[in-house]
Amino acid sequence: MPDSDQSDFFAAEPTDPAAAASPAQQPLAARMRPRVLAEIVGQEQLTKAGALLPQLIRTDRFGSLLFYGPPGCGKTSFAEVIARETQSRFVRINAVMSNVSELREILSIARKMPASRTLLFIDELHRFNKSQQDLLLPDVEEGTVRLIGATTHNPGFYVNPPLLSRSHLFRLEPLSTDAVATVLRRALEDSERGLGGRGLQADAAVLNDLAVLCDGDLRRALNALEVIALSLPETRSDITAGELEAFARERRIRYDANEDEHYDTISAFIKSCRGGDPDAAMYWLAKMLAGGEDPRFIARRLVILASEDIGLADPFALPLATAALHAVDFIGLPEAELTLAHATLHIACAPKSNSATRALAAAKQALKTAPVQPVPLPLRDKGGKASKRVGHGQGYAYSHDFPEGISGQDYLETPLQLYQPSANGLEPRIADRLARWRKLKADVKTQSPRPGP
């Protein structure tokens, strides 16, 4: 198709609210979107020479594509660039505002225009339910439309497996500070699409600080730059650190409760505590609190950590974590933040042992791989005449009648050694005690049982 016709095919459908806005009316973030692949910054793992995506675009031989990453990292930019470079008919919808009837109409029109190579871009694809996603499958399989889906959520959890299996998945990372600052500088200097016509200037340090404040979200950074620029008097041409103060005061932490950021951050918190890094643990704790995480959720994770990763290496960790959970319930925020910090530091700094976790796993494995052992007769409950008549409880040796409470009796028909103390914290003492008990038990078995004092 000739280049002169490209703009007609790239025009947004009427379903796109941005279609009615002239370029001058669009936000700076929309005006500065890349027009070609070479203008996309910060995603070099996808755009570098030899990478899969540029090859797919160059040959124009691809089916469906899924772009997965945090807000403002370039998912929409990739879709628009691909549509331009492949000269495809571009239809853009947002899953939040779309519905089944609109989707049916788009697919029906695409079937009547096979030569146009319709590229259907669905923003926030995870918002489509299963039936809506299933509706796309026949046309995706037939090649009636080529789907580009954008989502901030893990596609493995939110995109139907049949649709996922028919798509190339590309993960986008949060943009680096340097990448965001580069685009901010470009926006200041670009007189066609950016703010270049105003002759504004800003030191590299100011743009770098603005990039840092925006957490890798380029759209947010460009919008902030535009707000700052519009707030300057016409007599001013320089953007200084003072202009960032108001924005910094209103800074919001990116934290999507009950979604990917929630799970990723709590995972980082748990692994930092397990890894004995109190500084990292406190950082992730602060992020969760700033993002509005339920403090009881954090406290419950600390209780789990106390048994899963510390156990007998520090027996005080579990009661302390449990006390923290109760304290969070009756104190509430913001004071409970100190309780969580206290418990987090204790958990992170405590000696670590997963011996309880391993012992339980070993016991479960023993149940699976061998016949279930019956309870030995001396250990069975002897309550009731029938139980006594069949010998329940006979031969039981009362542990307190023997030195150190070791009677020499076996408590399994086939003895097992499932608990392996670690070398951390208090567990070496436990290991020594158990070794002494094993020797005492063996000695008792070689002689007739003799009650202690």
Buried (B, 14 or more C-beta within 10 A) or exposed (E): EEEEEBEEBBEBBEBBEEEEEEEEEBBBBBBBBBBEBEBBBBBEEBBEEEBEBBEBBEEEEBBBBBBBBBBBBBBBBBBBBBBBBBBBBBBBBBBEEBEEEEBEEBBEBBEEEEEBBBBBBBBBBBBBEEEBBEBBBEBBEEEBBBBBBBBBBBBEEBBBEBBBEBBBBBBBBBBBBEBBBBBBBBBBEBEEBBBBEBEBEBEEEBBBBBBBBBBBBBBBBBBBBBBBBEEBEEEEEEBBEEBBEEBEEEBEBBBBEEBBBBEBBBEBBBBBBBEBBBEBBBBBBBBBBEBEBBBEBBBBBBBEBBBBBBBBBBBEBBEBBBBBBEBBEEBEEEEBBEBBBBBBBBBBBBBBBBBBEBBBEBEEEBEEEEEEEEEBBBBBEBEEEEEEEEEBBEEBBEEEEBEEEBBBBEEEEEEEEBBEBBEBBBBEEBBEEEEEEEEBBEEBEEEEEEEEE
